[in-house]
């Protein structure tokens, strides 16, 4: 059965709370062996999209691209299933925070990823919503140090130095997010990393310290942006951040320490939940038949809701093709069951 709507039309229908022709879905992953080049990375995602025809593309760049122009260095992986190895962090002592300057959008790595967005848009056409991954400024600062506990200790011990650097990081990405839109993205996939959770800091501290930086980045995408808020980690602050200016919201709803999918509809209001797929459980280890059974259960619980099938985070590259195809092939339903 052919689709009645384009991916863009289908997403817009779901966001409005109306009935689409079928359920929508998107899964995203890394292509580690191709990520040393932004162009090769883009080509890999284009081929991935052609293979599965997702309803939006979460552009999954090198997770390190936010930090490289400030000095983080890596040994690039040639293995599809292995992450890149850090060889140097930009911040190794308190004085290094002063070296974190405001970067131009033409900084080499940032600019390379803008070109990748433009390439993806040209190859995928206008009907596919594109969301570019952007991390929260405090999370970027934490990655310049490498260790979360070390970062939090420095934030407490040298608050002016660290806060000054975070301000410059924020200014950098305010400008960069505007260029992301100019390059062809419809909005940003805004990830809070491992900061917006109870293990990192109390919610009151996140709201007072991190939230203002977050909102500046989201605002930079523009009032018409199709933004997705991804609240990472377990014991996260999904409910507390659900008022962020993002029409789509994603988190690991299969983690028992987080709010589950059904309970989220009570406070997400007019926002669309993206999730439901247990990418570390039955999607990774089960059979295509099990994937179908689990998806059918989710369909029953989300019928008539603003909902898109998605993983809790970037999926493991080892998830079998047959299971991913089972997700794609199990989206069709009768209209009166939506």
N, C-alpha and C positions, 0 to 999 in steps of 0.2 A: 504494500500500500504506500503510495507516494504521500509526502507531507503536503498539507494544505497551506501551511505558512512557512515563511523563511525563519531562520533562527532569530533574527532581530524582531520580527513580528510576534513570534511565539513568546519571547521574553517580555515584550511590552504588554502582551495580553495577560500573562501571568502576574506581572507587577500591578496591573490595574485590578486584579482580583476577578478576572473573567475566565471563561473556559477556553483553553486552547484545543488544538486538534489532538494533542497527545501530551504526555509528560515530557518535560525538558530535562537535560542532563549535561554535565561537563565534568571531565576528570582531567587532572593536570599532573605532569611528572617532569623530572629532570632527564636530560640526555648528557650525562657527565662526560662521555667520551668525545662530544662535539662542542662542549661549552667554552673551550679556549678561544673560540672565534664567535663573535656575536652573530655574524652572518650564517655560519654553520648551525648555530643554535636556532636561529630563525627558520632556516630551511627544515630542520628536524621537526619543529613545531608545526610548520605548514604541512608536512607529510603526515604527521600525526592527526591533524585536523581532517585532512582528506580521507584518511583511513576510517575515522570514526564519526565524522560529521557532528561534532558537539554543538550545543546551542549557544555557547559563548566560549571564547578562548581566554583562559587565564594565562597570559604570557609569563612563562616560568623561566626567568633569566638565571644566570649564575647568581646564586644566593649571596655571593660576595661582591656583586658589582657596586653596591652602595658604598663600599669601604675602600675599594682598590685605589681610587684616585687620591685618597688620603694616605696611602702607604701600606695597607695590608697586602701581603704577597702570598703566593700559592705555588704549589707544584700541581700542575694540571693533570687530572686523571685521564688515562687512556682506556679505562674500563667502564663500560656502560653502567655497571652496578656499584661503582665505588666513588665516594665523594672526593673532592679535591683536598689536598693537605695544606694546612697553613704552614708557611715557613717564616713569616714575620708579621707581628701586629704593629699597628701604627703608634699605639700608646703603650709604652713600657715603663714610664715614670711620670710623676705628676706634671713635670714641665712640658711633656709632649702634648698635653691638652692645648697649650697655647699655640701649637703648630697646626691645629685643625682650623684652617681658614675657610671662608666662604668660597666655594668652587664655582666657576662658570659652567654653564650647561655644555660648553664645548670641551670640557675636560675629557681626555681620551676615552676612558671607559664609559662614562656617562653618554658621550656623543655616539659611541659605537652602538649602544643599546637604543638610542633614538633612531638610528638608521635601521636597526633590526625591526623596530615597530613599523616604520615606514614600509619596509620590505614585506612584512606580514600583511599589512593592509592592502598593498598592491596585489599580492598573490591570492589573498583570501576574498577580496572583494568587499563591497559595502554592506552586505547583508549579515555579516558575522560580527556580533559585539566583541570588542577587544578590550581587555582589562589588563593594564600593566602593573606588575607587582612593585609596591613601594612599602618599605618598612617604616615603623614609627621612629621619630628622631631619637628618643631615648634608647630604643633597641639598637639603632645604628651605632650610637655611642658605646653601648655595651659590647658590640661586636668589634669595635676598634681596640678593645682591651682583651677580648677573647673569653674571659671567665666572668660569669655573672656576679659571683660573690666578690671578686676583686673589684669589679666595676662599682657595685653598691657600696663597698667599703670606701673607695675613692670619692664617690659622690657624697658620702657622709663626712669624710675627712677634708676634702678640698672642694666644697660646694661651689665656690665662685669659679674656679678653673673649669670644673666639669660642666656647670651650667652655662658658662660662656661658650664652650665648645658646642654644646647642644643647641644653643641659639644660632650659631653659625651653620650647623648642620641643617637646622630648620630653614634658614634663609636659602641655603643651597637647594633644598628640595621643594621649597615653595616655587622657585623659578623653574626647577626641573619638571615639576608636575604640569605646569603650564605648557612646557615644550612637549611633554608626553601627549597632551591633547592635540597639539599642532602636528605631531608626527602621525596621528591617525587613530589613537586610542580613544575609546568612548568614556573611559574613566579609569580609576585605579583600584587594584586589589590591595587594600590597606591592611597590612599584617602587623599585629602588636608584638609578635615574637614571644619570648618567655618573660615578658615584663608585666603584662596585665593579668596577673594571677597571684593567688595568695602566697605562693612560695617566694615570690620576689619582693612584694611590699604590700602593706595594707591598702585596701581599696581607697580609703580617704587620702592616702599619700599619692596614689595613682591619679585620682581626680584633681588634686590640687597642683601636682607637679607635672604629670605627663599629659593630661587631657588638653591643656592649652596648646601645646606643641602639635598634638594630633589634629586638633580642629583647624589649625592653620594650614596643614598639609591638605586635608580634605577640602577646605574652602578653596585652595588654589586650583583644584580640578575644575571649578566652575559650577554654577547653580544647575546646569543641565547635565552634569556628569552622571554616568552610570557607575557609581562607586559600589564596591563590595567591601564590607568590614569583615576581616578574618580575625577572630579572637583566638589566639593560640593557647596551647598548653592545657593541663588539667587544673581543676580548681580555679577556673578563669572568671573574669568579670563580665561575662556576656550580658547579663541583664543590666548591669550598671552602665555599660557602654552602648546599649541598644538605641540610645537617642542620637547617636552620631549621624551626620548627614550622609547616609549610605542606603540605597534602596534594596541592596542585597546583603545578607548576613550569613556568615559561614563559621562553623566551629566543629569540634569533634563531639558530636552529640552521642556517640557510642561509648565515650569515656564515662564511667560511672560517677566520676567526681564532678562532671559538668551537667548542666541542665539538658534534659532529653528533648528530642524533637517535638513531641506532642505538647509538652509544657511551655515550649517557647512561643507558641502561637498566642498565648494569653497576654504576652507583653510586647511582642514585636509589632503589634498594630498593623499598619499598612506596609510593613517591610516584608520582603520575601526571604524565606529560609532556604539555604542551600546546604544540603547534607544528606544524612541518612545512611550512606554507604559505609559499611564497616571495613575500611581499607586495610586494617591490620588484622582483621578476623576473617569472616567468611569470603570477602572479596579476594583476599590474598590466598587463603588456604582451602577454600571450598571448591565445589564443582560448578559448572554453568547452571545445572539444575538447582543447586542450592541458592545461587545468586538470584535466580528467577523467583524461587519461593520466598526469599527474604524481601525482595523488591515488591512482590505482591502484597505482603503484609504491610509494608510501608505505604503502598498506594491506598489501602483501605483506611489507614489512619490519617492520611493527608488529603484525601479526596475533597475538592472544593476549597482547599487552602492555597495561599500563596507559597508555592513550594517548587524547588528544583532539585533533582537528584545530584548529589556531589559527594566527594570524600570529606573526611575530617581535616585533611591537610594534603600536602603533596604525596601522591601515591608512590609506593615502592615500585621501582622499575621491573621487579621480578614478578609482579602480578601477571598471570597468564593472559595471553591475548584472548583466549576463549572466554575468560571471565569478563574481560572488558567488553567484548562483543555481546555477551549476555546482557550487560547493562544497556548497551545501545539498542539491542533487538527487543528488549522488554519494556519499551516506553509507550508502545501503541496500546491504547485502551478505547473502549466505547465512550463517546462524548458524555453520555448520561452518568458515567461513573466518576467523572472528574469533579 
